[in-house]
Amino acid sequence: MTAVEPDEQAPSMAAGPAIRVGAPTEGRNPLSIDLDLMSTREMLSVINEADRRVPGAVAAVLDEIAETVDLAATALRGGHRVHYFGAGTSGRLGVLDVAELAPTFNSPRHWFCAHLAGGPDAMWQAVENVEDDDRAGAAEAADCVRSGDVVVGLAASGRTPYVLGALAASRAAGAATVLVCANPEAEAARSVDVFIGVDTGPEVITGSTRMKAGTAQKLVLNTFSTAVMVRLGRVYSNLMIDMVATNAKLRGRMISILVEATGCAEEICRRALDEADGDLKTALVSLVSGAEVSVARAALARSADQVRGALALLAS
């Protein structure tokens, strides 16, 4: 059996049309109707072909992701925060994204906050009924969301009560609201500032949104948070420049980054990092501009810790 994209050819008459029940994520995928009768290789091919739809679906909402990036970068520069609210797989993906930002970009831990229906226990196992509690979502948002924050709701179907409750309370508090889902026709689109409806279609396993819908949400979150960090100067070229060396391996990586960024010899980079007391940005600005470490540090302070801004100051 040769797997095909849903748009490439119609399924067989035996398979029938996709069956929709509520959100698109709950419809049946005609290409996987006989999934349990396929060979292992055929089954994997069907899953893989379905997964190939996801990047294109995310590409179709890049304008909306860009708008969300700009909202978040502005909020963080103004001393506000970004919140993720989600349940189940969606919520766990939010937790994962937040957990990886500090070690990757040395971002302050209060910048991004993940809220998972059911709390920490729900990270490891399903907690029954918590996603249906809109009042719990509203209460949690009312407790921590402030005017000027950006709140991103994560809900594959676009109608999870916990998430919608959090978004409504956040909007009432004066926060900007965003909904990321796999239902382009979600009614909640009209109630948020930015709607990111990724059209991933029905899952290979009906209703199993840990599959395409989950993959799409991870791509959206990775794209969003990475772009925010770039906008906030936590990346120079395509290099991580805000990392903190907590062990010998990471210190070696800092030296490698300096070599890549400046073209200087490893020993020169090592000496510059020592003179900068282990501060990668200061060493980088010093090496690129030729300025003394103290001058480079002062330029960074005057440019809100932005490497490009500090270099522009020193070049003027």
N, C-alpha and C positions, 0 to 999 in steps of 0.2 A: 504494500500500500504506500502510495506517495502522498505525503502531507502537502496541503496547499494553504495559501493565505485565504481568509474568508472572502476577500474581495476578488480573488482570482477566478473562481469558478463556482457555480452553484453546487450545493451538496446533492447527494443522490435523493431520488424521490422517497426512498425508504427512510432517509434521515429526517426529511421534512424541514420546514423553516425553523429558525430560532424561536423558542418560546419565551416570551417576556412576562414576568410576573413582578410588577412594581419597577424597581430600579434595573438598569441594564445588567448590573452585576448579578442579578438573580435569574436572568434568562438562561436557557439551555443553548450550549454551543453545538450547532449541527455537525461540526467536524469531529466531535468527540463522543457522539452518540454510542458508538460501538467500542468505546475505549477499553472496556474489560474483555473484549474479544480479540484485541490486537496482540501482536507479538510485542515483547518488551521494546525492541528497536522501533517499531511502528508507533508505539505509545509515546516514546521519548521524542520522536519526530513531530508528532502532533503538538506536544507541549512546547517544543522549541519554536515551531512555526508560530504558535500563538504568542509566545514571548516576543517574537520579532516585531510584533505590532506596537509594542509599548514605546520605544524611543520615538517613533513617528507621532504617536499620540501626544507625547510630552512636547515634541517640537511644535505642535499646533497651538500650544498655550504659552509659548515663551514670552509673548507680550505681557500676559498677565503675571507671569513669574517676575519679569523685569519690573513691573509696577510694584510688586510686593517687595522686591529687593530695595528699591529706592525708598519705599515707606519705612522699612526696617532700618536702613542705614541712617536715615534722618532721625528716626526715633532714638537709636542708640547714641548718636552724636549729641542728642539733647538730654541724655541722662535717663532715658526711658528703657523699657525692656521688650523682649519678644517672647510670647508665650505660645506653646503648642498645647492644644487640647484634643485628646483622642481616646478611643476605646479599642480594646482588642489589638489586632495586628496594627491598625493605624496608630494607636497610641504608643505601642511598643516601638514602632519605627521613629516616632517623635523622640522618645527617650534615647534611642540609639544615636540619633543625629546630635542631640544636645550633649550626650556623654563624650562624643568624639571631638567636639569643638575646642575644648580647653587644651588637650594634649597636642592637637594639630596646630592651633593658632594662638595658644596662650591667651585666649579670650577670657575676660572676667566671668566668673561662674554665674553672676547674677544677670548677665546680658540675655541669655536664653534660658527659659524655664519650661520644662516638660510636665504636663499634667495628664495622668493616666487614670481613667475611670477604674475605681476599685483600689487605687493606691499601689504601693510597691508589690504587694502580693500578686497583683494582676500581671506583673511582668513575667512571672514564671508559670502561671496557670490561669485558666479561665475563672473569673469570678462572676457568678450568675447574676443577671438582672441589672448590673450596675450601668450598663450602657443605655438602659431605658429610663434612667433617672435624670430628667431634665433639671429638676430642682437641685440635685447634687452638683451638676455642672455649673448652674447659675451661682450656687453658694460658693463654690471654689473660686470662680472668677471674681465674684464680688469681694472676696477676701484678699485677693492679691493683685488684680488688674487695676491699673490707674490710668487716668486720662493721659493720652500721649503715647501709651504702649501700642504695640501691634500684636493682635491675637490671631493665630492661625488655627482654624478648626480642621481636623483630619477625620474624614468619615467616608468610607468607600461608597456607601449608598447615597451620601449627601443628606441623610435624614436621621442620623443617630441622635436621640433626644439629649443625651449627656452633652454632646458637642454643641447642639443647637441652643441648649440652655446656657452654656458658657458664652457662646457668641452673643446672645441677646443681652446678657448681663454686662458683657464687655462693651458692647455698643452703648448701653445706658451709662457706663462709666466714662465714656468719652474716648475709648480706644478705637483704633482702626481695626477692622475685622476682615478676615480672609477665610474662604472655605476651599479646601482641596479635596476633591472627590473624583470618583470614576463614573459619575452620572451627569452628563452635560445638560440634562433637563431638570436638574434638582430645583425644587420650588424655593429652597433657601437662597438661591442665587440672587434673588431680589432683595435679600435682607442683609447683604454684606457689601463692604466697599470694593473688594476684589474677589471675583469668582474664578477658580481654576478647576474647570470640569474636564478631566482627561478622559477621552473616549476610548477606553480599552476594550469595550464590548463584553459579551458573556464569557465566563471563565470556562476552562477546560473541564474542571470539576464544578458543577453548577453551584453557584453561591460561595465558592471558596476564594474569598477575596485576599487570602494570603498569597495568591498567585499573581496574575497580571495587575490587578488593582494595587496590591501591595508593592510590586516592583515599580509601578508608576509613581506611587507616593514616595518611595525611597529616592527615585531619580529626581523628583521635584524638590524634595527636602535637601538632598545633597547639592543640587544645582543652586537652590535658593541660598542656603547658609554659606556655601563657599563663595558665591558672588558677593554676599554681604561682607564677608571678611576681606575680600579683595578691595571693595569700595572703602573699607575702613583702614586700608593701608597695612593689613596684616600679611600681605604678599608683595614681593618685589620681583618683577618679571613673572616667572611662574614658580618662584622659590618661597618656601616657608621661612620667614625671617623673624617671627615672633616666638619661636619655640624656646623653651627653657631646658638647659642641659642638666638633667637630674642624674645622669650616669655617664660612664665613659663612652658608651656607644653614641649617645646623643651629642656629646661634646665633639666626637669625631664627625658626626653629621654636620654640626655647625661649621667646622673647618671646611668640609666639602662644599657647603653652600657658599661660603666666602670665596673659595677658589672658583666656583662656577660663576658667581656674580661679578667678580672683579678681574679674573684672569691672572691674579697674582699667584706666586708660588705658595705652596702649602706652609712653609716655614714663616713667610711674611704674614700670612693670614693668622697663623697660630700666635705670632707675636702681637699682632693688632688686637686679637681677641683678649689676650692676657692684659694688655694695656687698657682695654675697655672694661676690665673686670667681668669678663664673660658676657657682656651685652652685645648681642649679634648686630643689632641695628647700628649702634654707635661705631663698632668696628667697620661695618660696611660703609657707612657714610664717610668715615675717615679715610678708608682705602680708596674709594671712588673719587673723592674730592681732593685728596692729598692734604686735608686739614689735620691739625692735631686732634687727638682724641677729645680734649676738653672743648675745643671749638665745635667738633661734630656733635657732641652731647648737647651743647647749648643750642645748636641749630635745630636739633630734633625737638628740644623743649619749645622752641619758638614756632615750630610747625606742627604742633599737636601730635608729635611722635610719628610723623609721616616721612618716610625715607625720601620720596620724590620731592616733597616740599622742602626738606632740609637741604637736599642737593641743589635745588633751585636757589635757595637763599645764599648758599655758599658760592654759587656761580655768578651771582649778580654783583 
